[in-house]
Amino acid sequence: MYKIEKGSHLLSFDDTRLEPVRVDECMVGFCQSCEGELVSLAYYRTQDEWMVTAQCRDCHEKVLIRYDSSWCWLGDFELGEVGPSSRVVGISSLSREQLDAVFTPAEIRDMIACEKGEPYTRQNLYRARSKYEKFEKLFGVRIDV
């Protein structure tokens, strides 16, 4: 899922974080929910495509519009918002109760080992990373391992 950080224009998806190339308000289409005007918030560039975050003037729904490198429309995608309470932390600063709510004991052990630079089982770390978004939704904390 695509997310934009509240109070900034930082776009995150698939372990990627993008700063905008341009921040500009232009009419870029119509809202699929209420047919109100979509106004751009920011423009982003990747190697293969352009992305535009936009918000409806009427219902305030946010959307990510993706285009190929020639500005041919690829589609509209859901755009979530990460609140200001979300912060990036290391595993060692989290309570065991929070970790136990989402991760297995083996995943916790190996995330801690990775953070300390000790040997760990990669598969446990891969499984744990697939649960980071769930953890962030539950606790408003983004894990950095």
N, C-alpha and C positions, 0 to 999 in steps of 0.2 A: 504494500500500500504506500502511496505517496503521502508525505506529510510536510507541512510547512510549520516552522517554529513561530509561535505567537510572539508578536512584537518585533519580528525580524522577517527577512525574506529567504532564510536558509531553507532549501528544499532537501529532503532526505528520502531515500528509497534504496532497497537492495544493498545496504551497507555503503551507500554513496551519499555524500553531502555536497550540494552545489550552491555556490553563491550566484546571485543573479548577474547577468551581463548588463541588464538594463532594468530600471524600475520606472514604470510609466503607466499612466491610466489612459487606455484607449478602449473604445467599444470593440469587442472581439467576437460577438455572437449573441445568441439568445439562450436563456436558461431552459434546460429540459424539464425542470419542475414546474415553473410558473410562467415561462415565456418572457420573463423580464430581460433587460439588457445585461449581458456579461461584460464586465469591465476588467481589463488586465491589471494585475498587481505587479508582476515581474516576469522577465524573460530569462530563460536559461539555455545554455548551449552544451551539448555533448558532442562526441565525435561524429555520431550518425544522425542526430536530430535536434530540433528545437522544441522547447517546452515553455508553455505560458501558464502561469497561475492566474486565475480569474475569479471574480466574485459577482454574484447577481446583485443588482442595485435594489431589487424588490425584496426577495426572500433571504438574501445574504448567504446563500449556499456557495461554497467554494468548489472549484473544479480545476483539474489540470488538463490542458489541451496539448496534445502531442502532434508534432509535424515532422516530416522527414527533412533532410538537409535542403530540399528545394521548396520548402514551405507547403508541401501537399499534406493535407489533414490526415492524421492516422487515427484519431479518436479522442473522446473525452473520458477522463478517468476520475474516480473518487479522490478527493484531496482532504485528508485529515489534518488536524491541527494539534500540535504538541504544545501543551500549556507551559506557562512560565515556571510551574513547579517542577517540571522535568529537569533533571540535572544529570550529568554524567558522573558516575562514581565507579570505584573499584570494588571488587567482590569483598575484600576484607573490611570495608566500611559498612556492609549491610548486616542486618540481624539474621541469625540462623533461621528464625521463624519465617521471614520473608523468603529466603532462599528455598526452604523446605516446601513452601506453598507451590513452587513451580518446577524446581529441579530435583533430580534424583540424587542420592548421596554420592554416587560415583561422579556425576556431572559437577557437583559442588566441589568435591575433592580435587578434580582436575582443573577446574577454573581457578581455584586458589593456587594450585601448583604452577599453573601457567603464569599467573600474576607475579609469583615469587621467582620465576625463572627456573623452576625445578622441572624434572621430567613429568610428563603427563600423557594420557591416552588421547590421541587426536579425535577418535570417534566420539568420545564423551564430550569433548569440547564442541564438536560439530553439532551434536544433538542439543547441547545447551544453547548454542547460538541461535538455533531455530526457535527457541522459546523466549528470546530477549524481548520481542515485541509484546508478547503476552505479559511479561514481567513489567514492562514499562506502562502498559495499560492499567495493570492492577495497582502499582505503587508510585507511578509518576517519576520513576527513576530509570535512566538509561545506563546500562552496564557497559563498562569499558574494559574488556579483557582481550 
